[in-house]
Amino acid sequence: MNLDISIIIGIIGLVLTAYSIYLFVKKKKYPGKLTLIKENSVGLFNELANTFEEIKIEFKDSPIDKNIIYIKGSLINNGENDLNFNNSEVPVGLHLKENLKWIKSKITKSSENVNCTTEIETDRVLNFKCGYLKINEFFQFEALIETNDSKFDSGNIFDQFDPKHRLINTQRIGITSYLDERQRQKKQSSVKSYLAMLGLMVLLYGGSAAYQTYFDASTKFEYVSEGEKFEVTPLTNNKVEINGIGNDVEKTITINEFKENYKPIIPQKNFWENLVDFIWVFVIMLFFYSLSIIWDFFQLRKSRQLSNIIDKEKN
């Protein structure tokens, strides 16, 4: 069992090490990073005009009678390099998948000294003209998208984006959403719960292992012969010393005689011994609980970083 646990721990260690090396190399090779924040999306016809008869929504002086989706998002430089959009061989932009069409867009907010504009190059390509976007700077945009699918779910619109750029040493544009205060508190509660569970597991298994170590160290081997119990102590001259339990027998016999006449008493495992036998379950649970904690921690950290960049401009 110890060998099996060592193999499991070794495999887990190798996987985590390989992933850490991958992230390190990726960060060093592509220090630039742009992240698209999903902030809002609403189906103007399906979710508003078609639901409430009292609401009338017009676009260019004509009532909306198609599924037009309003979106709001932000593009943030959360990498380690300032980015010059003018040096991108391919314009920084959002490409739509089939059956979708850009119909209107504009910049609504940005960091100080950031001057950006939008340009709808084709029905499916929206480009951003921005010049320099320094570290921890952002711009926010709003846009309208038309779809021929009357049942299209506006909540999935960001999944239909294919961000493009050709900026030097810059990763592919990631799409994410930062957590609001309620979601952050929920994540924090989850992390605390996982940590409490981990602490309980460590105490339980650590205590059982410590108890088992002491128990093993203090246990003497017992044997039985003709209904009598004996404790056995090995000697260095191919003999063993026999001491009776509940009787006055004390003698020394040869190994061969001992093997022929005495049988070991195998005690039943107690709770702590059984618990230690399932240590591999603990290792697997510890691994997945640790992954959950790490995942939630980095989500909280990333969400705070992104929201702080945007919230700074509100003050």
BELMO-V235300 format. One record per residue. N is the residue number from 1. PSI is psi in whole degrees, -180 to 180 (999 if undefined). D_CENTER is the distance of its C-alpha to the mean C-alpha in whole Angstrom. Layout:
# BELMO-V235300
{{N & PSI & D_CENTER} {N & PSI & D_CENTER}}
This chain:
# BELMO-V235300
{{1 & -38 & 29} {2 & -39 & 29} {3 & -42 & 29} {4 & -43 & 26} {5 & -40 & 24} {6 & -40 & 24} {7 & -45 & 23} {8 & -48 & 20} {9 & -39 & 19} {10 & -43 & 21} {11 & -45 & 19} {12 & -43 & 15} {13 & -41 & 16} {14 & -43 & 18} {15 & -47 & 14} {16 & -39 & 12} {17 & -45 & 16} {18 & -41 & 16} {19 & -39 & 13} {20 & -41 & 13} {21 & -41 & 17} {22 & -46 & 16} {23 & -40 & 14} {24 & -47 & 17} {25 & -42 & 19} {26 & -41 & 18} {27 & -38 & 18} {28 & -36 & 22} {29 & -36 & 23} {30 & 77 & 22} {31 & -23 & 22} {32 & 143 & 22} {33 & 128 & 20} {34 & 137 & 20} {35 & 129 & 18} {36 & 121 & 19} {37 & 124 & 19} {38 & 118 & 19} {39 & -40 & 22} {40 & 151 & 24} {41 & 130 & 26} {42 & 133 & 29} {43 & 106 & 31} {44 & -37 & 34} {45 & -53 & 37} {46 & -40 & 35} {47 & -16 & 33} {48 & -72 & 36} {49 & -37 & 39} {50 & -13 & 39} {51 & -39 & 38} {52 & 114 & 41} {53 & -27 & 44} {54 & -17 & 45} {55 & 129 & 42} {56 & 122 & 44} {57 & 128 & 42} {58 & 150 & 43} {59 & 121 & 42} {60 & 47 & 45} {61 & 14 & 48} {62 & 138 & 47} {63 & 141 & 45} {64 & 121 & 42} {65 & 11 & 42} {66 & 170 & 39} {67 & 93 & 35} {68 & 131 & 35} {69 & 128 & 31} {70 & 133 & 31} {71 & 153 & 27} {72 & 132 & 26} {73 & 171 & 24} {74 & 145 & 23} {75 & 121 & 23} {76 & 138 & 22} {77 & 95 & 22} {78 & 32 & 19} {79 & -154 & 20} {80 & 4 & 23} {81 & 148 & 26} {82 & 146 & 28} {83 & 134 & 28} {84 & 105 & 32} {85 & -26 & 31} {86 & -19 & 35} {87 & 3 & 34} {88 & 123 & 32} {89 & -34 & 34} {90 & 127 & 32} {91 & 140 & 32} {92 & 121 & 29} {93 & 178 & 28} {94 & 123 & 27} {95 & 131 & 28} {96 & 152 & 28} {97 & -180 & 28} {98 & 155 & 32} {99 & 19 & 33} {100 & 152 & 32} {101 & 127 & 34} {102 & 132 & 34} {103 & -18 & 37} {104 & 144 & 36} {105 & 156 & 34} {106 & 157 & 34} {107 & 131 & 33} {108 & -16 & 33} {109 & 152 & 31} {110 & 167 & 30} {111 & 158 & 30} {112 & 138 & 34} {113 & 10 & 35} {114 & 120 & 33} {115 & 109 & 35} {116 & 152 & 34} {117 & 163 & 35} {118 & 155 & 34} {119 & 122 & 36} {120 & 102 & 36} {121 & -46 & 37} {122 & 178 & 37} {123 & -29 & 36} {124 & 6 & 33} {125 & 121 & 32} {126 & 121 & 32} {127 & 155 & 32} {128 & 125 & 31} {129 & 113 & 34} {130 & -13 & 33} {131 & -129 & 34} {132 & 139 & 32} {133 & 105 & 29} {134 & 171 & 28} {135 & 134 & 25} {136 & 21 & 24} {137 & 160 & 26} {138 & 168 & 26} {139 & 147 & 28} {140 & 142 & 27} {141 & 156 & 29} {142 & 149 & 30} {143 & 162 & 31} {144 & 136 & 33} {145 & 135 & 32} {146 & 140 & 35} {147 & 145 & 34} {148 & -8 & 36} {149 & 108 & 34} {150 & -16 & 35} {151 & 12 & 33} {152 & 134 & 30} {153 & 114 & 27} {154 & -23 & 26} {155 & -17 & 23} {156 & 9 & 22} {157 & -37 & 24} {158 & -22 & 21} {159 & -15 & 20} {160 & 4 & 24} {161 & 140 & 23} {162 & 91 & 24} {163 & 139 & 23} {164 & 149 & 26} {165 & 169 & 27} {166 & 49 & 29} {167 & 144 & 28} {168 & 134 & 28} {169 & 39 & 26} {170 & 135 & 23} {171 & 167 & 20} {172 & 143 & 20} {173 & 123 & 19} {174 & 152 & 16} {175 & 125 & 16} {176 & 179 & 14} {177 & 138 & 15} {178 & 153 & 15} {179 & 141 & 15} {180 & 179 & 18} {181 & -40 & 20} {182 & -42 & 19} {183 & -36 & 16} {184 & -44 & 15} {185 & -37 & 17} {186 & -43 & 15} {187 & -42 & 12} {188 & -40 & 14} {189 & -39 & 16} {190 & -44 & 13} {191 & -43 & 12} {192 & -40 & 15} {193 & -43 & 16} {194 & -41 & 13} {195 & -41 & 15} {196 & -41 & 18} {197 & -42 & 17} {198 & -43 & 16} {199 & -42 & 20} {200 & -43 & 22} {201 & -43 & 21} {202 & -43 & 21} {203 & -43 & 25} {204 & -52 & 26} {205 & -34 & 25} {206 & -43 & 26} {207 & -42 & 29} {208 & -39 & 30} {209 & -41 & 30} {210 & -42 & 32} {211 & -43 & 35} {212 & -38 & 35} {213 & -44 & 35} {214 & -42 & 38} {215 & -45 & 39} {216 & -39 & 40} {217 & -29 & 41} {218 & -1 & 44} {219 & 134 & 45} {220 & 150 & 48} {221 & 133 & 49} {222 & 143 & 51} {223 & 163 & 53} {224 & 142 & 56} {225 & 123 & 60} {226 & 41 & 62} {227 & -4 & 60} {228 & 146 & 60} {229 & 146 & 57} {230 & 150 & 57} {231 & 143 & 54} {232 & 134 & 54} {233 & 119 & 54} {234 & 144 & 54} {235 & 175 & 57} {236 & -3 & 58} {237 & 37 & 61} {238 & 31 & 59} {239 & 166 & 60} {240 & 152 & 58} {241 & 128 & 59} {242 & 128 & 59} {243 & 125 & 59} {244 & 149 & 60} {245 & 110 & 58} {246 & 9 & 60} {247 & 173 & 63} {248 & 18 & 65} {249 & 127 & 64} {250 & 116 & 64} {251 & 167 & 64} {252 & 129 & 63} {253 & 168 & 63} {254 & 163 & 62} {255 & -43 & 59} {256 & -42 & 61} {257 & -39 & 62} {258 & -44 & 59} {259 & -35 & 57} {260 & -31 & 60} {261 & -9 & 61} {262 & 139 & 57} {263 & 140 & 54} {264 & 149 & 51} {265 & 116 & 49} {266 & 107 & 46} {267 & 151 & 44} {268 & 145 & 42} {269 & 137 & 38} {270 & -178 & 37} {271 & -44 & 34} {272 & -37 & 33} {273 & -42 & 34} {274 & -36 & 32} {275 & -42 & 29} {276 & -33 & 29} {277 & -23 & 29} {278 & 29 & 26} {279 & -29 & 24} {280 & -32 & 22} {281 & -41 & 21} {282 & -43 & 20} {283 & -45 & 18} {284 & -46 & 16} {285 & -41 & 15} {286 & -41 & 14} {287 & -49 & 12} {288 & -36 & 10} {289 & -40 & 10} {290 & -42 & 9} {291 & -43 & 6} {292 & -43 & 6} {293 & -46 & 7} {294 & -43 & 6} {295 & -49 & 3} {296 & -38 & 6} {297 & -47 & 8} {298 & -32 & 7} {299 & -45 & 8} {300 & -45 & 11} {301 & -46 & 12} {302 & -40 & 12} {303 & -42 & 14} {304 & -44 & 16} {305 & -46 & 17} {306 & -45 & 18} {307 & -33 & 19} {308 & -36 & 22} {309 & -45 & 23} {310 & -43 & 24} {311 & -27 & 25} {312 & -34 & 27} {313 & -17 & 30} {314 & -22 & 30} {315 & 999 & 32}}
